[in-house]
Structure formats: structure tokens, C-alpha cells
Amino acid sequence: MSNSFAKKWGSEPGKSIFGRVMEAVRPGPGLRERLIQVSYRISSLKSRLEQEAYRLQQRDKELFGKCVDALSLKDDLRAKMYAAECAEVRKVASLILRSQLALEQVHLRLQTIQEFGDIAAVVAPVSKVVNAIRGQLLGVMPQVSYELSEVNETLNSIMIDAGVAVSGGFEVEASGEAQNILKEAYTVAEQRMKEKFPEIPAAAEKAAAEKNKNIQ
């Protein structure tokens, strides 16, 4: 543990052993404030992703409806065009949803730092997840990607100020935890995509058949 880190997390003379132990596992004011700021910023970015995901879902519903209408009119060419647009919207929606869910896990893990002060075990994998999401969103939501880059810089500076020496073994462990977070987000996102977005073209054809049946 570095001297600077010891000062940040140190206790006042005369305090009980229990009091010193509690101080050793909780961030000092400087680190705590920065962690809270990062946590708040991630929560804000997650909300923006939620809003974008909702917008894409509404756009998909609109395109899907047009696809159904085209099929009911036997206009296969137009139906395929709308189905292709739906597919593109869904690619972006899936990416946004995965990023949103991953940030949700990042936010939850940062909350544990505020409570237990386990800087190294949490911030290292969290930083890798944030960096991965930043790269994924670069061509889709560049402003969010830029802000995630700033968040990652803050997380790295917190690690440095905390005096955390990252060994090769710990680096591998952090990478493994980051991959677990991303895989979990991917799995949940896939399930939610199935729930929110009906399959194309099967669902569109079924809806078109029902529509024609009702008209007759």
C-alpha cells in the first residue's frame, strides 16, 4: 500500500482498532466523492441509452406495421424493404440494450465500493467494461462514447491515487470478470430482444394473414 493511499485512508491517533479497520476498508472523502460522481454519471448515461432503446423500439414497431400492411396487400417487394429496415434498427437496438445492461452492472458494482472500499477488485474490471462499451458505441452514439472515455479516465486515476499495483495475474482476473459482465449483459439482452421485437418475416406474415382474415 502506498504512503499516499495510507494517508487518504488513514485514521486519527487514539482511535480503536475496530475504528481503524473500518477506515481501512472505506474510501476517504476524496475517493468517495469521485466514486459517487462516476456512479452518478454512469447512471445518467444508462438513462440516455434506455431512452434511445425505447426510441428504436417505437421505430421498429412503425416499420413492422408497415411490413404487415405491405404483406396484406401482397406487395412483397415493399414488405422486404421494411423488413430490411427493421433488421438494421434491431442491430442497433441490440447493441444499445447490451450496453445499457452492462452499464447497469457497472453501476451496481461501484455501489459496493462506496460501501466496502474494495477498489482493486471492482474498479479494474469495471474500467475494462466501460472501455469495451465505449468502443461499441463509438459509431452509434459518439457523444455517449466520448463521455464513457472520460469516465474511464477517472476510474484509472482513482486506481492510481489509491496506489493499486496491478499484477499480471490480477490483470487476467480483472479481464475475466469484465468478460463475465459483458456475457451476462449479452445473454439478458438477447432474451429481451426476443420479448420486445417480434421475428421477421414470420410474425409479419402471421399478422398480415390475421389482418386479411378480419377484413374478409
N, C-alpha and C positions, 0 to 999 in steps of 0.2 A: 504494500500500500504506500503510495507516495506521500511526502510531507504535506503537500497542498491539499490532497484528499483528506488526510488526517485532520487538518485544520478545519476544513469545511464540515467534517462530520464529528469533530471532537467535542468533548464535554467540559463543563466548567469544573474547577477543582472543588473537592468536597462532596461531589455527587456520589450516590450509592453505586455499587457495581451494577445493579439492575438498571439504574438510570443511564449509566454509560453504555451498557449493552443495547438498550433501546435506541440511544442516539446513534450507535454504530450501524444500525440496520434501517435508519430512516434518513432520507435526504436532508441536507441542510437547507436553509432558506433559499440560497441562490439556485441550487439544483432543483429544488422542489418547484420553485416558481417557473423555471424554464420547462420542466416536465409538464406542468399544468398548461402552460402556453402551447406547447407542442400538442398535447392531448386535445385541447380546445380547437386548435387549427385543423387537426385531423378529423375531428367530429364535424367541423364546418365543411371540409372538403367532401366528406362522406355524404353529407346532406345534399351537396351540389350534384354528386353522382346519382343519388336517389331521384332527384328532380329530372335529371337527364334520362334516366332509365324509364321514368314514368312518361316523359315526352315521347320517347321512342316506342313505348308500348302503345300509346294512343295513335301514333303514326302507323304502326303495324296494323292496328285494328281497322284504320281507314283503308289501307291498301288491301287488306284481306277482304274487307267488304266489297271493294271494287272488283277483286278477283272473283268473288262469288257471283256478283252481278253479271260479269262477263261470261262466266261459265253457264249461268242460267239462260243467257241469250245465245249460247253456242258460239261465242266469239273466243275461240281457243287462243288465237294469237295475242289478243289483248289480255286474256287471263294469264298467259305465260309471262307477259311483260310485268303485270302486277305481282305475280308470284316471285319473279326475279328481284323486284324492288323489295319485297317482303324479306327475302333471303338476305339481302345486303343490310337492311335495317336490323335484322336479328343477329348478324355477325357483330355489329357494333354494340347492340343491346347486351349480348352475352359477355363481351369484353367489359362493358361498364358495370354489369352486375357482379362479375368476378372481382373487379377492382373494389367495388363498394363493400362486398363481403369481406375481402382481405383487410380493408381499412377498418372495418368493424372489429376484427380480431386484433389488429394493431392497437386500436383504442382501448380495448379491454385489457390487453397486456400492459399498457402504460399505466392503467389504473392500479395494477398490482405493484408497480414501482413506487407510486405515491404512498402506498400502504406499507410495503416491506423494504423498499430501498434496494432491491436486487438489480442493480444497474447492469452488470455484465451479462447476466443470464437472459435478460429481457431486451435490452436496447440493441445488442448486436444482431439478433435475428430480425427484430422489428425494423432495423435500418435496412437490412437486405430486402425485406418485403416491400418497404416503401420505395426502394430503388427499382425493384422489379416492376412495380405498378407504374412508377414514373415513366419507365421506358415503354410500357404497353400503351399508355395514354398519350404519348408524345404526338402522334399523328391524328388523334381523335379529339382530345381536349387539351391543347397545348398549354393553356393558362393553368389548368389544374396540374399538369405535368411539371410546369415551372415551379409552382408553389410546393409540390412534393419534393422537388430538388432542394428547395430552401429548408424544408422540414428535415430532410436527410442530413443537410449540413449542420443543423442544430443538434441533431441526435449524435452525430460524430463528435461535435465539440463537447457535448455532455460526457461522452465516453472519455475523451482526452482529459477534461477537467476533473473527472472522477478518478483519474490515474489508473484506468483499467488497462492492464497489459494483456493483449490478446495473443495467446499462443497458437501454434498451428493446429493443435488438437481442438482447442476451443473454437477456432475459426470453422473447422469442419462441423462441429456440433451446432454452431450458430446457423451454418448453411443448411444443415439437416432440418432444424426447427423451422427455418424460413420456408423450405420446400413443403413441409407438413402444413403450414398455414395456407400456402398457395394451393396445394392439392385439395385441402378441405374446402376452400372457397370455390374451387373449380367444380367439385362434386355437388355442392349445395346449389351453385349457380345453374348447373345442368338440370337439376331437378326443378328448380323454379322456372326455368325457361320452358320446360315441358308443360308446367301448370299454367303459365301465363300466355304462351304462344301456341295456338293450335297448329298441327302439322300441315304442310303444304306439299302436294295439292290435294291429298286425300280428304282433309277436313273441308276444304273449299268445295270440292266436288260433292261431298255429302250435303253441305249447306245449300248448294245450288239445287240439288235434287229435291230437298225439302221445300225450298222456295217455289220451285216449279209445281210441286205437288199441291202446295197451298193455293197457288194461283188457279190450278185446274179445279 
